[in-house]
Amino acid sequence: MNDKKWIDDISKVFLNQKIVKIEIMTNEEAEALGWDQRAVMFQLENGTWFFASQDDEGNGAGAIHTTKEHFIVPVMH
């Protein structure tokens, strides 16, 4: 899939949505994914939850880096 197609698809879910809830993944949610770590999860007003993983295959929780003063949302152990 080309970049424009990805941006178009992703925009339908994320663009103009407000984050309405932030939670840390439960141990049970992490275990269901086969993970030893827990990720911070964000819920949008459209009901979509999102979180970072280590890679495209979902091999573990991932940290989220921001552009705000080197702020990082860490992986929870």
C-alpha positions as CSV (number, residue, x, y, z in Angstrom):
1,M,0.0,0.0,0.0
2,N,1.4,3.4,-0.9
3,D,1.9,6.3,1.6
4,K,-1.2,8.2,0.4
5,K,-3.4,5.2,0.8
6,W,-2.2,4.6,4.3
7,I,-2.7,8.3,5.3
8,D,-6.2,8.2,3.8
9,D,-7.1,5.0,5.7
10,I,-5.6,6.1,9.0
11,S,-7.1,9.6,8.7
12,K,-10.6,8.1,8.7
13,V,-10.0,6.7,12.2
14,F,-7.8,9.3,13.9
15,L,-8.3,12.7,12.2
16,N,-10.3,15.2,14.2
17,Q,-10.9,12.7,17.0
18,K,-10.4,13.7,20.6
19,I,-8.7,11.4,23.1
20,V,-11.4,10.8,25.8
21,K,-9.7,8.1,28.0
22,I,-6.2,6.9,28.8
23,E,-5.6,3.6,30.6
24,I,-2.8,1.2,31.1
25,M,-3.4,-2.2,29.6
26,T,-4.4,-4.8,32.2
27,N,-2.4,-7.9,32.8
28,E,-5.2,-9.9,31.2
29,E,-5.2,-7.8,28.1
30,A,-1.4,-8.1,27.7
31,E,-1.5,-11.8,28.3
32,A,-4.3,-12.2,25.6
33,L,-1.8,-10.6,23.2
34,G,1.0,-12.9,24.4
35,W,2.9,-9.9,26.0
36,D,4.9,-9.7,29.2
37,Q,4.7,-5.9,29.2
38,R,1.7,-3.6,29.3
39,A,1.2,-0.6,27.0
40,V,-0.6,2.7,27.6
41,M,-3.9,2.8,25.7
42,F,-5.7,5.8,24.3
43,Q,-9.4,5.8,23.5
44,L,-10.8,8.2,20.9
45,E,-14.3,9.7,21.0
46,N,-15.4,7.3,18.2
47,G,-14.6,4.3,20.5
48,T,-11.4,3.3,18.9
49,W,-8.6,2.3,21.3
50,F,-4.9,2.5,20.2
51,F,-1.6,1.5,21.7
52,A,2.0,1.0,20.6
53,S,3.6,-2.3,19.9
54,Q,7.2,-3.2,19.3
55,D,6.7,-4.0,15.6
56,D,4.2,-4.6,12.9
57,E,3.7,-8.2,14.1
58,G,2.7,-7.1,17.6
59,N,5.6,-8.9,19.4
60,G,5.3,-6.8,22.6
61,A,4.2,-3.4,24.0
62,G,6.0,-0.4,22.6
63,A,7.0,3.1,23.9
64,I,5.5,6.2,22.4
65,H,7.9,9.0,21.7
66,T,6.6,12.6,21.3
67,T,8.1,15.9,20.1
68,K,7.4,17.6,23.5
69,E,10.7,18.1,25.4
70,H,11.8,14.5,24.8
71,F,8.7,13.1,26.5
72,I,8.3,9.3,26.2
73,V,5.2,7.2,27.2
74,P,7.0,4.1,28.5
75,V,6.3,0.4,28.4
76,M,4.9,-0.8,31.7
77,H,6.6,-3.9,33.3
